[in-house]
Amino acid sequence: MSNDDAVWAETTDGGLLKQLFGVYPTLHDSKIVSVKIDRASDSIQMVLDYADMVGEEVDQKLSARIMLEWRGVIAFEVPLGDADLVSLDFGRRENQIVTMLETWPGVFGTVISESVEATLVQLDPGDPDEIFWLRYK
């Protein structure tokens, strides 16, 4: 089911993020800044602070705030007890996007949706202005 690059390539800023990091971001060891669940529109927004090496350069690090938005959410089963995201993988199952998230080592969750969008919010965001928050609408 792994199809990470194809899913990233379909997002608004996937290509830009690939240019900046040299590869599509893995989002490993990200900090979750916020999660907004909107049941009326069947959407979920997750804002992450992510830092990684740029391409092959081991001494050059780039950080970015990235917003992921799942639309047409069919299932959301993600344990959110901490602000850490260990890993995130996109895949496809028929016409659905399946996102596997690891929120603690060995603790996994899933988002199944019709689409996913990745948007670059800010480069070098520094520390989040507020602590992790979860908003349900």
Phi, psi and omega in degrees: 000354184290127182209034188311307186298319180296321179292313178303318183297335181276351183274161183303309185252012179303315179295320178296316179297322177296319177297318183292315184267347183089345177211166172294140183297141176274339181062017177292146179056035176279160172255127177280121179272316180201157173224129178236122179252120180244098184292330181297324181254006182051048180229155177224131175246132176233124177257129184235144167257123187231138176226139180203166175292150180267112179056231182272354185283115181278343182257003180244116183244142179235140176238148183211148170261123186236135175253127172256134176230119175266131180241149183064047184291126179262322179212141176221104179230085183229118176287118182242088178245357185214169181265011181261144173237113183287315180200162178212132179227133175264151173204178179234145171224105186056240182260022181246151172265128177249120179250122176259126180240139172249113185263338170220157178305118179085001179247116188245154175219170184221139168239125175246125186213168176283328180206165175220144181234137175241129181229133174284121180269316185196142172270148180044063187287346186071199179286146177301145180291337182221165178284166180308135176224150177240125181239130180245127182236000000 
